[in-house]
Amino acid sequence: QRFYQQNESYDWLKEFKTRHVVGQQIRRTVESISKRFFTEVVSGFKRDSITKQFIIFSKIVIFLVWKCLTLKYYAKKILYFLRQQNILRNLKVFLERPPEQQSALEGAVLIDQYCNPLADITLESISAQIEEITDKVKKYLRVKSATHPSDCFVLENLEFQRQVICALNAVLYDQLQYKGNERDYYNPLNSYIHQVSYHIIDIIIVRLTFVTKCACICVLSREGNEKSYQLLRDSLDLYLTINPDNVQYLLLQARLYFHLGIWPEKVLDILQHIQALDPTQHGAVGYLVQHTLEHIQHKRHPVEPEVKRRSAPEHRDVQYSVGLIMKHKRSGYNCVIYGWDPKCTMSQEWINTMRVHQLSKGADQPFYNVLVQDGTCRYAAQENLEPHSAPLEIAHPEVGRYFTEFSDTHYIANEELQARYPEDMCKTHRTVEELYHGLNPNSGQSPEPTANFQDHDLLDP
């Protein structure tokens, strides 16, 4: 009901049929994406294809509750991209207005929406929060200083300005109990404007110097360590929306997309734009153009994925299989296996840095790709892993990329992962039967608290 106007009438049968048909189309689209992008970064869609379908898609996909984690994973990716593109268009319109028609609050909300595209953030709700604080400040001023002209738009008198600051501090820190967050200082949620009224423990959430209403907002971006460099990609899109002709940002964006192997057509467009803006960049541009064209040619002849069979003689030492919930013996973190190698395949530099030679079997043992509860991806030696005594769900954002569901004691690999490890799920089921036979089905539902890891543990073998 929230997406329909209360004062308008609707043909609900038609609405139902439309949602049903579009829902089926969305499901087919999402199902096809996993096969196409399992080994690649999801780059998005052509910008000209999202204008008409955006509203319908964004409304319907929210209500599609699929049990399959893989479908949920890619549906979120699509919705994330669609909303960001829509917000970028709104931001461009905002920036094209004359300065006197640009509101600092509206600009901050647009940036917040862009950084949190899946959150329900509106200018109206944020304005209401700010208005509520403003009213409290005015009320405080009337009580403490009856002569204060709190409704004036401009105050030249320094004493009146000081009284406003004192009133604001009293409202924020005494009445609303805002306080600095020293324990979780770098949490980006502390600095998004939509969190102002929801979390009273924040870091300089807003420095408000009120006359009637004036907001100065500091907005930070999310931190991440995923292979898609989503944080950097989002930041570059945002910077280039504000300053579209910045050659250095454009060159960085082209190099990033080239490095990730995504959107080669867009890379060529960016490089052409750079060449027009700054002909002196012809060396870097020429190099990237040549290799991007080669990449486009290679994509027409995709390489078959490597298949690892447990029955192969070279894999006889591999004890564990994809989908098993594990615990790191030394660091204590919880994780799920999504891949393995019969021997360590990392560079010699990584092996030396992680002191792999200090392990009893060194690099000459199976190593496992694991998704960790804290959101990181790690590469762990077999001797450092053991099956978890009480399997639990792993709250990692990439779980849906590899698995379809959590089945109380283990994860079930999706079609793409099973194609790469065709014999692993049988091994996983046998292991689960041996380890957890008679385990209470609900024992895996209570997630353990995430541990505090030191920097040197982030890639702990």
N, C-alpha and C positions, 0 to 999 in steps of 0.2 A: 504493500500500500504506500510505502514511503516514496515511491517513484511516480505516483499518480497525483494529479491535481484534484483536490477535494471538491472543487466547484465545477468539475467537468464530468460528463457521463461517458461511459466506455462500453463497448461491445465485448463483454468478458469472454464469450465463447471465441471470438476472433483473437483476443489477447492470448488466451490459453493455447490456441492452435499455433499462433505465431511463435510463442515461447517454446512450444514442443518442437516445431520444425527447426527453429534456430538452434535450440539446444542439441538436437541431433547433428546438425551441421558443425557446431562447435566441437562436439565430441569426436567426430570423424577427423576434424582438423588437428585437434590435440593428439589423437592417437597416431597420426602420421608424423608428427614432429619428433617423437622419440626415436624413430628409425632414422630420420634425417640428421638429427643433431646430437646423437649419443656421444660421438667422439669429437664434436665440434662445439664451439661457443654459439649459443643462440643469438643471432645478430639482429633479429627483428624483422619487420615487414617493410615493404615499400610505403613511403609516406603518403602517396596518393591513394592508397587502398584502405586507409583507416578512417577517412572522414565520415562516410555515411554509416558504416557499421559500428562506429565507436560506441555510441550511446546504447544501442541494443546489446552489444556484446558486454559492455561493462556492467549493465544491469542484470543480465541473465547469468553470466558466469559466476556471480556472487552466490546465486541460489543453487548452483549445480554442486551438490555434495556427492563426490565420488569416493568410494572406498579405496580405489586404486591410487596409491601414492604417486605413481608416475604421471597419471593424468592430472592430479592436483598440482604437481610440480610444474609441468609445462603450461597449464592453464594460468597459474600465477605469473609465470614468465611473460606470457602473452599480455595479460591484463596490465602488468607492470609497465611493459613497453607502450601499450596503447594509451594508458593514462599519462605517462610522461610526455608523449608526443602531443597530446591534447593540451597539457599544461604549458609546454614550450610555446605552442601557438598563442595561448592566452598571454604568456609573458612577453612575446614579441609585440602583441597589440598594446600591452601596457607600456612598453618602452617607447613605442611610437607616439604616445601622447605627449603634449607639452608638459614641461616640468611642473607647472602649477596644477596640473590635473593628475599628477602621480602621487599616490598616498604611500608613505613609508610602510604603513601597516599592510596595505594590499600587496606591496612588493614582497614583504617578509612572508606573508601567507603563501604567495605563489612559489617562493623558493622552498618553503616548508612542504607544500604539496608535491613539488618536484622530487624532493629528497625522500618523501614518504608517500609514494603514489598509491599504495594499497590502504592507507589510513583514511578515515572519514574526516577530512579537514575542510571547513568552509570559512569564508571571510565573515559570514554572519555570526557563526558560533564564536570565532576569535574576537570579533568586535564586541559581542555581548560580554565576554569575559573581561575585556579591557574596560568597557563601560561600567561594569560592576565594581571594578577596582577604583575607577574614577569617582563614582558616586560615594564610595567609602571615604576617599580622600577629601572630597568636598564636605561631607558630613563631619569629618574630623576637624576640618578647618573652621566650620561654623561653630563647633563646640569650643575649640581652643582659642580661636581668634575671630570674634564676631564681626570685626571691622574688615576682615580680609575679603577683597573683591574676587572670590574664587571663580566667578563666571566670566571674568575678563579674558579676552583672547591673548592680549599682550600685557605683561607686567614689567614696567621699567624699574620699579622700586626693588632694590636688592633685598631689603628686609622681607618683603612679601614673597620673593623667590625663595629665600631661606626657609620661610614658614611652610611653603609647599613641599620642599625637600624633606623637612622634618615630618610633615604629615604623611608623606609617601612612605618614609622609613617606618613610621609607627604602624601604618596599615599593613605593609608587606611583612615586616618582621615581628611585630607584636600581635596584631590581630590575626593575620593569615599564617603566621608561624613559618615563613620562608627562612631557610638557612642554607649555608654552603654545604655542598656535598663533597667532603674530603675523601671518603672511602671509595667512591665510584666517580672520581673526578672526570675521567675521560669518556664516560658514557655519553654518546652523542644525544641521547634523549633529553639530557639535561638542558640542551640549548635550542631545542625546537620550540617555536612559539606556541604550538598547539598543546604543549605539555605544561604551560604556565599555570593553569588552574587545577591541573590534575595531580601534580606532584609538588608537594610543599618543600621537598628537599631538592634544591637545584643550585647550579653554579651560575651566579650572576645572570639569572634567566632573562631578566629585562631590567635595564636601567631606565626608569621612567622619570622624566622631568615634566611633571604635569603643569600646564596652565589650564587648559580645558582637557586636552588629551594629546599626548605626544609620546610615541613609542620609538625607542631605539633598540633594535633586536639584533642579537648575535646568533647567526645560524651556522651550525657546523654540519659536516657530512658524516655518514656512517663510515665506520672502519670495517675493513674486510680483508680476507686473505684468499679468496677464491681465485681460481685460475682464469676467470673471465675478466678480471680487473674491472668489475662493474663500477666500483667507486670512482676510478679514474675516468672511465667512459662517461659516467653521469656528469662528473665535474667538467670535463671538456665540452660536453654538449651544452651545459649551462653557461660556461664562460663564452663559448662561441655564439650563443644566442644574444648575450649582452654585447659582445665585441666580435662580430662575425668576420672581420678582416684582419684579425691578429695572426700574422704569418707563423709565428712560433707555435701558437696553440694549434693552428691548422696542420702544421708539419708534425707535431706530436700526435695529433689524432690520426693522421694518415699512417704514421709509423706504428701506432698501437694496433690499428685495424689490420695492418699488414702482418705484424708480429702474431696476432691471434688467428690470422687466416680467415677473417670474416669480411663480408660486404666488399668484395674486390671492386665492384662497380662504383661504390661510394668512394673508395680510395682513389680511383681514377678521377672522379669529379672533384675531390678535394685537391688533388695534385694539379689539375687544370686551373683551379681557382688560385692556388699558390703561385703558379707560373704567371698568371695575369697580374697578380698583385706585386710580385717581386721577381723579376726575371733573373736576378743574381742567384736564385736558388735552383738554377737549372741542373746543377750537378746532382744534388740530392733528389730532386724531382725525377730526373732521368733514370737514376738507379731504381727508385721505387716503381716507376712506371713499367720498366722492363721486367722486374721480378713479379709485379702484380699481374701482368699479362701472362707470365709463365704459370702463375698460380691458377688463373682462370682456365688455362689449358689443362692443367693437372686435374682440376675438379671435374672435368668432363670424363676422366678415366679414373674413378675412385679406386683406391687400394682396398682389397678385401681385408677385413679385420683378422688379427692374429687369434687363432683358436688354441687354447691350452687344455689338453686332456690329462686328467690325473693318471690315466693308465699308461701314459708314455714313460719309458724307462728313466728319462732325465728328470721326471717329476716325482720319483718314488719317495723322496724325503719330505714332500709337502704334506704336513699333518692336518692342517685346517682348511676350511672351504668358505666360499663367499656366503654371506648371510649370517654367520655365527657371531654372537655377541661375545666380545673378549674383554679382558682386563690386562693392562700393562703391569707386569710384576713389580717393576721398580718405580715407575712414575704414578701408578695407581689410576690412570684414566680409563674410562669405559669407552668402548668403540665397537664398530661393526666392520667386518672384512668385506671389501668390494673388489679385491683383486690380489694377485700374488705373482711372484717370480721365483723360480727355483734357486736363484742366487741373487745377491744384491746387484742391481743394474745402475745404481747411481754413480756419479763421477768420482774419481779418486779424491778430488778436493772435498766433496761431501763426506766421503768415507773417513777421511782424515779429520775433518772438522767435528764429526759426530763420534769420533773415537770408536769406530766399529771394530778396529783391530783389538780392542780390549775385551770384546765379547769372547766367550770360550770357543765359539766356532767362527768368529770373525765374519767376513763377508761371504764365506762359502757355506751358506745355509739359506733356506727360503726366507724371503722378506714379503711382508703383506702391506697392501694399501688399505688404510683404515680411515673411516670417518669417526671423528672423536666428538664426545658429548659437548665439548666447549666450542665447537664450530670449526675446528681445524681439520686438515687432511694430513695424515702422517704416514711414514714408511717405517714399519716396525719389524725387527728381527724375530724369527720364530721362537727363539729361546726366551725372549722377553714377554711373550704372550701366553695367556692361559684362558680357557673358557670361563665365562663369568658364572659365579655360583648362584646368582639370582638374576637371570636375564632381564633387561629393561629396555625400553625404547630409547633410541639415541636421537636426541633433538638436534639434528644437523640439517642445515638448509638444503644439502645436496642428496639427502636420503632418497627422495622420490626419483632422482635421476637414474638410480640403479635398482630400486626395489619397488614392488607393487604393494606390499603390506607387511605389517609386523604381526607375526603369528605366535604371540605369547612368549616363545622361547628363542625365536630367530626371525630373520627377515627373509622374504621370498623374492628371489631375483626376478627382474622383468625379462622380457624376451631378448632384449639386446644384450644384457649381461649373461644370460644363459647361453646365448649363441657363442660368446667368447669363452665361457667356462661350462661346456655342455654336460660334464659329469659331476659338477660340484653340488647341485641341489640334492642329488641322491645321497652323496656323502654327508651333506648337512643334515638331512633327515635321519640318517643312521646315527650320526653323532648326537643329535638331539634326543633320540630314543634312548641311547645309552646313558647320557648325562642327566637327563631331566625326567626320566620315566616316573610317573606318579606325581610330578610337580603340580602344585595348585595353579590352575589356568590364570588366576588373577594375580599371581605373585609378581608378574613382570610389569604390572601397570603403574607401580609407584616409582617415579624417576628418582634416582639418587641425586643429591646436591652436586653441582659441578665443582670440581676441585680448583684450587688456585695454583696455576702453573707458572714456573719461572720461565724467563725467556729462553734459557738453554734447553728447556724441555719441549719446545714447540715442534721439533723434528726428531725427538728422541727415538733412537732405534731400539 
